[in-house]
Amino acid sequence: IVTVMLLGAFVTPRNVEITHTDVKYRNLPDAFNNFRIVQISDLHLGSYNNKRKKYRRVVELINEQNPDIVVFSGDLVNNFADETLGWENIFNKIKSKYGKFGVMGNHDYGDYSDWKTPEDKAQNLQKIKASFAALGFTLLDNKHQILKINNDSIVLAGVENTGRYLSSRYGDLKKALTGTNEKTPVILISHDPTHWDEEVRDFKEIFLTLAGHTHAAQLGVKIGNKLFSPASLVFPRYAGLYNENGQYLYVNRGLGFIGLPMQIGVRPEISVIILKKY
């Protein structure tokens, strides 16, 4: 047990796994065939006490994947805007052809802290939103962006956190898609994977949703290509790719940790998702 704990605290968190997944979609515009999405999630910068070595290597690994876009699916901090300070020189080194985009996660709203006044909480939230830009990410808080290659386009949309509990629901999917053409394929960034079953699958133009949040419970065992984790007791979809009737969900295990500073049998993940037309 001691050996497992030591590995989980000092070895596994530094052993980042790069996963490669093809997503096949019949209506994918020709110019987006072999489009490379690199997804990261759940950075939880406050857990690192300004120890930046791990994320320097993460940025190098991201750039080695030659991404067309980089997507961050939420939980930048644990609670406070100050956690983002000093990380600019690291994350601004991420390179991608068509941009870097992110959404808010449940920890980014300051809901797990006691605040002297509502104004203090609101100010913290505004600083966290501003920090996305400082770190080089376009924040898609209930917004979308059109990605264009030649004469082809797809929609990249993002929603604020939309979890199973009413207190953590800030997302507005209809608002995020306002002004889009239903015939244009949509990729959605939504932090909590439960949103997919609760609402996203009703929007058939959304062929791919990118989520995080679960961390696969920071605990699991991999048998073959299948990860078994107690996260399954809470989240029906907790890691990897899911496909229902031609709509896909990818749940990234995250790079950071929350709570116990260890990851047992669950390596931090950089996802490389390649779009394929068939």
C-alpha positions as CSV (number, residue, x, y, z in Angstrom):
1,I,0.0,0.0,0.0
2,V,2.8,2.4,0.9
3,T,4.4,1.8,-2.6
4,V,1.1,2.4,-4.3
5,M,0.7,5.7,-2.4
6,L,4.2,6.8,-3.2
7,L,3.7,6.1,-6.9
8,G,0.4,7.9,-6.8
9,A,2.0,11.0,-5.2
10,F,5.3,11.3,-6.9
11,V,5.4,9.2,-10.2
12,T,2.0,9.0,-11.8
13,P,1.2,12.8,-11.6
14,R,4.3,13.5,-13.6
15,N,3.8,10.7,-16.1
16,V,1.5,12.6,-18.6
17,E,-0.3,10.3,-21.1
18,I,-0.9,11.5,-24.6
19,T,-4.0,9.8,-26.0
20,H,-5.0,9.7,-29.7
21,T,-8.6,9.3,-30.8
22,D,-10.2,9.5,-34.2
23,V,-13.7,10.9,-34.4
24,K,-15.4,9.9,-37.7
25,Y,-18.2,12.1,-38.9
26,R,-20.0,11.8,-42.2
27,N,-20.9,15.4,-42.6
28,L,-17.5,16.8,-41.8
29,P,-16.5,19.6,-44.2
30,D,-13.7,18.4,-46.5
31,A,-11.2,21.0,-45.3
32,F,-11.5,19.7,-41.7
33,N,-10.5,16.1,-42.5
34,N,-7.6,15.2,-40.3
35,F,-8.1,18.4,-38.2
36,R,-6.2,18.0,-35.0
37,I,-7.7,19.1,-31.7
38,V,-5.6,19.0,-28.5
39,Q,-7.7,19.0,-25.4
40,I,-6.5,19.7,-21.9
41,S,-8.6,20.0,-18.8
42,D,-8.7,20.6,-15.0
43,L,-5.4,22.5,-14.5
44,H,-6.2,23.4,-10.9
45,L,-3.3,25.8,-10.8
46,G,-3.7,26.5,-7.1
47,S,-2.8,22.9,-6.2
48,Y,0.8,23.5,-7.3
49,N,2.0,26.4,-5.0
50,N,3.7,28.0,-8.0
51,K,5.8,24.9,-8.8
52,R,5.7,25.2,-12.5
53,K,8.0,22.4,-13.8
54,K,5.2,20.0,-14.6
55,Y,3.3,22.5,-16.8
56,R,6.4,23.6,-18.7
57,R,6.7,20.0,-19.9
58,V,3.0,19.9,-20.6
59,V,3.3,22.9,-22.9
60,E,6.2,21.2,-24.7
61,L,4.1,18.0,-25.2
62,I,1.1,20.0,-26.5
63,N,3.3,21.8,-29.1
64,E,4.8,18.5,-30.2
65,Q,1.3,17.4,-31.2
66,N,1.1,20.1,-33.9
67,P,-2.5,21.2,-32.9
68,D,-4.9,23.0,-35.2
69,I,-6.7,24.2,-32.1
70,V,-6.1,23.8,-28.4
71,V,-9.2,23.4,-26.2
72,F,-9.3,23.8,-22.4
73,S,-12.4,22.3,-20.8
74,G,-12.5,24.1,-17.5
75,D,-11.3,24.3,-13.9
76,L,-8.4,26.7,-14.3
77,V,-8.2,27.3,-10.5
78,N,-9.4,25.8,-7.3
79,N,-11.0,28.9,-6.0
80,F,-9.1,32.2,-6.3
81,A,-8.0,34.4,-9.2
82,D,-4.6,34.9,-7.6
83,E,-3.8,31.2,-8.4
84,T,-3.3,32.2,-12.0
85,L,-0.6,34.8,-11.4
86,G,2.8,34.0,-12.8
87,W,1.7,31.3,-15.2
88,E,1.5,33.6,-18.2
89,N,4.9,32.9,-19.6
90,I,4.2,29.2,-19.5
91,F,0.8,29.0,-21.1
92,N,1.4,31.7,-23.7
93,K,4.0,29.4,-25.2
94,I,1.2,27.0,-26.4
95,K,1.1,27.2,-30.2
96,S,-1.8,26.3,-32.4
97,K,-2.8,27.2,-36.0
98,Y,-6.3,28.4,-35.4
99,G,-6.5,29.4,-31.8
100,K,-6.8,28.4,-28.1
101,F,-10.2,28.3,-26.5
102,G,-11.5,27.5,-23.0
103,V,-14.6,27.4,-20.8
104,M,-15.2,27.8,-17.1
105,G,-15.4,24.8,-14.8
106,N,-17.3,24.5,-11.5
107,H,-14.2,25.5,-9.5
108,D,-13.7,28.7,-11.4
109,Y,-16.8,30.5,-9.9
110,G,-15.5,30.6,-6.3
111,D,-18.6,28.7,-5.1
112,Y,-16.5,26.6,-2.6
113,S,-15.2,29.5,-0.6
114,D,-16.7,31.9,2.0
115,W,-16.7,35.5,0.8
116,K,-17.0,38.6,3.0
117,T,-19.3,40.2,0.4
118,P,-21.0,39.2,-2.8
119,E,-19.0,41.9,-4.5
120,D,-15.7,40.2,-3.5
121,K,-16.9,37.0,-5.1
122,A,-18.0,38.8,-8.2
123,Q,-14.6,40.6,-8.5
124,N,-12.8,37.3,-8.1
125,L,-14.9,35.8,-10.9
126,Q,-14.2,38.7,-13.3
127,K,-10.4,38.4,-12.6
128,I,-10.6,34.7,-13.4
129,K,-12.4,35.4,-16.6
130,A,-9.7,38.0,-17.5
131,S,-7.0,35.5,-16.7
132,F,-8.1,33.2,-19.6
133,A,-7.0,36.0,-22.0
134,A,-3.8,36.6,-20.0
135,L,-2.9,32.9,-20.4
136,G,-3.7,33.1,-24.2
137,F,-7.1,31.5,-24.3
138,T,-10.3,32.9,-25.8
139,L,-13.1,32.3,-23.3
140,L,-16.2,30.9,-24.8
141,D,-18.7,31.6,-22.0
142,N,-22.0,30.8,-23.7
143,K,-20.5,32.0,-27.0
144,H,-19.3,30.5,-30.2
145,Q,-16.6,31.0,-32.8
146,I,-16.6,30.1,-36.5
147,L,-13.6,28.2,-37.6
148,K,-12.9,28.6,-41.3
149,I,-10.5,26.8,-43.6
150,N,-10.7,27.8,-47.2
151,N,-14.5,27.8,-47.9
152,D,-15.4,25.4,-45.2
153,S,-16.4,26.1,-41.7
154,I,-17.5,24.5,-38.4
155,V,-18.8,26.1,-35.2
156,L,-16.8,25.9,-32.0
157,A,-19.1,26.7,-29.1
158,G,-18.6,26.8,-25.3
159,V,-20.9,26.9,-22.4
160,E,-20.3,28.0,-18.8
161,N,-20.4,25.2,-16.3
162,T,-23.6,23.2,-16.4
163,G,-23.6,20.5,-13.8
164,R,-26.2,18.2,-12.3
165,Y,-26.8,20.5,-9.3
166,L,-28.9,23.7,-9.9
167,S,-26.4,25.7,-7.8
168,S,-23.6,25.0,-10.4
169,R,-25.6,25.7,-13.5
170,Y,-24.4,28.8,-15.4
171,G,-24.5,27.5,-18.9
172,D,-26.9,28.6,-21.6
173,L,-26.5,26.3,-24.7
174,K,-29.2,28.1,-26.7
175,K,-27.4,31.4,-26.2
176,A,-24.1,29.8,-27.2
177,L,-25.6,28.6,-30.5
178,T,-27.6,31.8,-31.3
179,G,-26.8,32.9,-34.8
180,T,-25.4,29.6,-36.0
181,N,-26.7,27.6,-38.9
182,E,-28.1,24.3,-38.0
183,K,-26.5,22.8,-41.1
184,T,-23.0,23.7,-39.9
185,P,-21.4,21.0,-37.7
186,V,-20.7,22.1,-34.1
187,I,-18.0,21.1,-31.6
188,L,-19.0,22.0,-28.0
189,I,-16.8,22.5,-25.0
190,S,-18.8,21.8,-21.8
191,H,-16.9,21.1,-18.5
192,D,-19.3,18.6,-16.9
193,P,-20.0,15.4,-19.0
194,T,-23.5,15.0,-17.4
195,H,-24.5,17.9,-19.6
196,W,-24.2,15.7,-22.6
197,D,-27.0,13.4,-21.6
198,E,-29.2,16.1,-20.0
199,E,-29.3,18.5,-22.9
200,V,-26.6,18.4,-25.6
201,R,-27.8,15.3,-27.4
202,D,-31.0,17.1,-28.3
203,F,-29.0,19.3,-30.5
204,K,-28.1,17.0,-33.4
205,E,-25.8,19.5,-35.1
206,I,-23.4,19.1,-32.1
207,F,-21.4,16.1,-33.3
208,L,-18.6,16.3,-30.7
209,T,-18.6,17.5,-27.1
210,L,-15.4,17.9,-25.1
211,A,-15.6,17.7,-21.3
212,G,-13.5,17.1,-18.2
213,H,-14.4,17.4,-14.6
214,T,-14.4,13.8,-13.4
215,H,-10.6,13.3,-13.0
216,A,-11.6,9.6,-13.3
217,A,-11.7,10.0,-9.5
218,Q,-7.8,10.2,-9.6
219,L,-8.1,6.5,-8.9
220,G,-8.5,3.5,-11.2
221,V,-7.0,0.4,-12.9
222,K,-6.5,0.0,-16.6
223,I,-7.3,-3.4,-18.1
224,G,-6.5,-3.5,-21.8
225,N,-7.8,-0.2,-23.2
226,K,-10.5,0.1,-20.6
227,L,-10.1,2.2,-17.4
228,F,-12.1,1.1,-14.4
229,S,-12.6,3.7,-11.8
230,P,-14.9,4.5,-8.9
231,A,-15.9,7.6,-10.8
232,S,-18.4,5.3,-12.6
233,L,-20.5,5.4,-9.4
234,V,-21.1,9.1,-9.9
235,F,-20.6,9.7,-13.7
236,P,-22.0,7.3,-16.3
237,R,-19.4,8.7,-18.7
238,Y,-16.1,9.5,-16.9
239,A,-13.1,8.9,-19.2
240,G,-12.5,8.6,-22.9
241,L,-14.7,8.5,-26.0
242,Y,-18.5,7.8,-26.0
243,N,-20.7,7.5,-29.1
244,E,-24.5,7.5,-29.2
245,N,-26.2,7.6,-32.6
246,G,-23.3,9.5,-34.3
247,Q,-22.8,12.1,-31.5
248,Y,-19.6,11.9,-29.6
249,L,-18.5,12.9,-26.1
250,Y,-14.8,12.9,-25.1
251,V,-14.1,13.1,-21.4
252,N,-10.5,14.2,-20.6
253,R,-9.1,12.9,-17.3
254,G,-7.4,16.3,-16.5
255,L,-3.9,17.3,-15.9
256,G,-4.2,18.7,-12.3
257,F,-5.5,17.3,-9.1
258,I,-7.9,18.4,-6.4
259,G,-8.0,17.2,-2.8
260,L,-5.5,14.4,-2.2
261,P,-2.2,15.3,-4.1
262,M,-2.0,11.9,-5.8
263,Q,-3.3,10.0,-8.9
264,I,-3.4,6.3,-8.4
265,G,-3.6,4.3,-11.7
266,V,-4.9,7.4,-13.5
267,R,-2.4,9.3,-15.5
268,P,-2.9,13.0,-16.3
269,E,-4.0,13.3,-19.9
270,I,-3.4,15.4,-23.0
271,S,-6.0,14.3,-25.6
272,V,-5.3,14.5,-29.3
273,I,-8.6,14.2,-31.2
274,I,-8.4,13.9,-35.0
275,L,-11.5,14.5,-37.1
276,K,-12.1,12.1,-39.9
277,K,-14.6,12.4,-42.8
278,Y,-16.0,9.1,-44.0
